[in-house]
Amino acid sequence: MNQNSEKKEKSRLPPGQHLTDRFPVLQKGRIPIIDRENYILELEGELDKPMRFRLKDLYKIQDKEIIADIHCVTSWSKYDTKWGGISFNKLFDLVKPKSTAKYVEFLCADKGFTTTVPIEKLHAKNTILALTYEGEPISEKHGGPVRPIIPNLYFYKSAKWVLRINFLKEDRLGYWERGGYSNKADPWKEQRYSSQD
């Protein structure tokens, strides 16, 4: 590898991270098993058109694939992960967030797990409500059937096993954030803990 290639590779790796080829599986509790035949995703809160989607309906409206580097707060990073699903901008066109919708909260099948992100973070081109990983439906261990992928933030903001997406006027701390992790979660600023916000 020449010097320019080494610099390019290092520029992709946020401070304090190390690269892995594996995809470590981490969560706060057990891996929930979701009945995909009866799965329903609810979008509610500060919306003009709250909606509910069955999994098969989500597959019908998928419109995007991304290849993204992901960065876990525990210090591993994985390059070039491939996800397919629905752009948040398309979802927003369907549910019509009100001007009062400033934050998006993800509520999950892992009981008690939530996380919230500013709505503007979901307008980024490399964000997606993911249905597939590497061309296959997302497995339970990696957060399937549905999870957001928000590569510009530490991976705990890309919540696994999402059942409901709630549009909020005000921010609300999630599970790890209440436990002392950063609510901003920018890997390039190494915002791992609330003391670094």
C-alpha positions as CSV (number, residue, x, y, z in Angstrom):
1,M,0.0,0.0,0.0
2,N,1.5,3.4,-1.0
3,Q,1.6,6.4,1.3
4,N,-1.5,8.1,-0.3
5,S,-3.5,4.9,0.1
6,E,-2.5,4.7,3.7
7,K,-3.6,8.3,4.3
8,K,-6.9,7.7,2.6
9,E,-7.6,4.6,4.7
10,K,-6.7,6.4,8.0
11,S,-8.9,9.3,7.0
12,R,-11.9,6.9,7.0
13,L,-11.1,5.7,10.5
14,P,-12.4,8.0,13.3
15,P,-10.0,8.7,16.3
16,G,-9.8,5.9,18.9
17,Q,-11.3,3.3,16.5
18,H,-9.7,0.1,15.2
19,L,-10.7,-1.7,12.0
20,T,-12.3,-5.2,12.0
21,D,-13.5,-7.5,9.2
22,R,-15.9,-9.2,11.6
23,F,-19.4,-7.8,12.5
24,P,-19.5,-8.0,16.3
25,V,-22.9,-8.6,17.9
26,L,-23.6,-6.3,20.9
27,Q,-26.9,-5.4,22.6
28,K,-28.2,-4.6,26.1
29,G,-30.1,-7.8,26.5
30,R,-31.2,-10.9,24.6
31,I,-31.7,-10.9,20.9
32,P,-35.5,-10.7,20.3
33,I,-37.1,-12.9,17.7
34,I,-39.7,-11.0,15.7
35,D,-42.6,-12.6,13.9
36,R,-41.9,-11.1,10.4
37,E,-45.3,-12.3,9.0
38,N,-47.1,-10.1,11.6
39,Y,-44.5,-7.3,11.9
40,I,-45.9,-3.8,11.9
41,L,-43.8,-0.6,11.9
42,E,-45.6,2.4,13.3
43,L,-44.7,6.0,12.5
44,E,-46.4,8.5,14.8
45,G,-46.1,11.8,16.7
46,E,-45.6,15.2,15.1
47,L,-46.8,14.0,11.6
48,D,-49.6,15.1,9.3
49,K,-50.1,11.5,8.1
50,P,-49.2,8.9,10.8
51,M,-48.8,5.5,9.1
52,R,-48.4,1.8,9.8
53,F,-46.5,-0.5,7.5
54,R,-46.4,-4.3,7.3
55,L,-42.9,-5.7,6.4
56,K,-44.1,-6.6,2.9
57,D,-45.3,-3.0,2.4
58,L,-41.9,-1.7,3.4
59,Y,-40.2,-4.0,0.8
60,K,-42.6,-2.6,-1.9
61,I,-41.4,1.0,-1.3
62,Q,-37.7,0.4,-0.8
63,D,-35.7,2.8,-3.0
64,K,-32.1,2.9,-1.9
65,E,-28.9,1.0,-1.3
66,I,-25.9,2.4,0.5
67,I,-22.4,1.2,1.2
68,A,-21.3,2.7,4.5
69,D,-18.5,2.5,7.1
70,I,-20.0,1.9,10.6
71,H,-18.4,2.8,13.9
72,C,-19.2,1.3,17.3
73,V,-18.7,3.3,20.5
74,T,-16.8,0.2,21.8
75,S,-14.1,1.2,19.3
76,W,-14.5,-1.1,16.4
77,S,-15.2,0.1,12.8
78,K,-16.2,-1.9,9.8
79,Y,-15.7,-0.6,6.3
80,D,-18.0,-1.0,3.2
81,T,-21.1,-2.5,4.8
82,K,-24.0,-2.8,2.2
83,W,-27.5,-2.0,3.2
84,G,-30.8,-1.7,1.3
85,G,-34.1,-0.2,2.2
86,I,-35.9,3.1,2.2
87,S,-34.5,6.6,2.2
88,F,-35.7,8.7,5.1
89,N,-36.6,11.4,2.7
90,K,-39.0,9.0,1.0
91,L,-40.6,8.1,4.4
92,F,-40.9,11.8,5.2
93,D,-42.7,12.4,1.9
94,L,-45.2,9.8,3.0
95,V,-45.8,10.7,6.6
96,K,-45.4,14.5,6.3
97,P,-43.5,15.6,9.4
98,K,-44.9,18.8,10.9
99,S,-42.6,21.8,11.3
100,T,-42.6,21.0,15.0
101,A,-40.9,17.6,14.4
102,K,-37.3,18.3,15.5
103,Y,-36.3,14.8,16.7
104,V,-36.9,11.2,15.7
105,E,-37.1,8.5,18.4
106,F,-36.7,4.8,17.6
107,L,-38.5,2.4,19.9
108,C,-37.4,-1.2,19.8
109,A,-38.4,-4.8,20.5
110,D,-35.5,-5.0,22.9
111,K,-37.7,-3.9,25.8
112,G,-36.8,-0.4,27.1
113,F,-34.4,0.4,24.3
114,T,-34.9,3.7,22.6
115,T,-32.6,6.3,21.0
116,T,-33.3,9.7,19.5
117,V,-31.6,11.7,16.7
118,P,-32.2,15.2,15.4
119,I,-34.4,14.9,12.3
120,E,-31.8,16.7,10.1
121,K,-29.4,13.8,10.6
122,L,-31.8,11.6,8.7
123,H,-31.7,13.8,5.6
124,A,-28.1,12.8,5.0
125,K,-27.6,10.9,1.7
126,N,-26.0,8.0,3.5
127,T,-28.8,7.3,5.9
128,I,-31.5,4.6,5.3
129,L,-34.2,2.7,7.0
130,A,-32.6,-0.7,6.3
131,L,-34.4,-3.9,5.4
132,T,-31.4,-5.8,3.9
133,Y,-27.7,-6.4,4.8
134,E,-25.4,-7.6,2.1
135,G,-28.4,-8.4,-0.2
136,E,-30.3,-10.5,2.4
137,P,-33.0,-9.7,4.9
138,I,-31.3,-8.4,8.1
139,S,-30.9,-11.2,10.5
140,E,-32.1,-10.9,14.1
141,K,-28.6,-10.8,15.5
142,H,-27.9,-7.7,13.4
143,G,-31.2,-6.0,14.3
144,G,-33.7,-7.3,11.7
145,P,-36.2,-7.1,10.3
146,V,-35.9,-3.2,10.3
147,R,-33.3,-0.8,11.6
148,P,-32.0,2.7,10.7
149,I,-28.5,3.0,9.5
150,I,-27.0,6.4,10.4
151,P,-23.3,6.0,9.6
152,N,-22.4,9.6,10.7
153,L,-23.1,8.7,14.3
154,Y,-21.9,5.9,16.6
155,F,-23.7,2.7,15.8
156,Y,-25.9,2.7,18.9
157,K,-27.9,5.4,17.2
158,S,-28.7,2.9,14.4
159,A,-31.2,1.1,16.7
160,K,-31.9,-2.6,16.2
161,W,-35.4,-4.2,16.0
162,V,-37.3,-1.0,15.5
163,L,-41.1,-1.3,16.0
164,R,-42.0,2.4,16.2
165,I,-40.7,5.7,15.0
166,N,-41.9,8.6,17.0
167,F,-41.5,12.2,15.8
168,L,-40.9,14.6,18.7
169,K,-40.9,18.3,19.4
170,E,-38.2,18.0,21.9
171,D,-35.2,15.7,22.4
172,R,-35.6,12.7,24.7
173,L,-32.6,10.7,26.0
174,G,-32.5,7.0,25.0
175,Y,-31.4,3.9,26.9
176,W,-27.6,4.3,26.5
177,E,-27.7,8.1,26.7
178,R,-29.4,7.9,30.1
179,G,-26.6,5.6,31.1
180,G,-23.9,8.2,30.3
181,Y,-23.3,7.8,26.6
182,S,-23.1,10.8,24.4
183,N,-26.4,12.0,22.9
184,K,-24.5,13.6,20.0
185,A,-22.5,10.5,19.2
186,D,-20.2,12.0,16.6
187,P,-17.4,9.5,16.0
188,W,-15.2,12.1,14.3
189,K,-15.4,14.2,17.5
190,E,-15.0,11.1,19.6
191,Q,-18.2,11.9,21.5
192,R,-18.5,8.6,23.3
193,Y,-19.8,9.8,26.7
194,S,-22.1,12.6,27.9
195,S,-19.2,14.4,29.4
196,Q,-17.9,14.9,25.8
197,D,-21.1,16.5,24.4
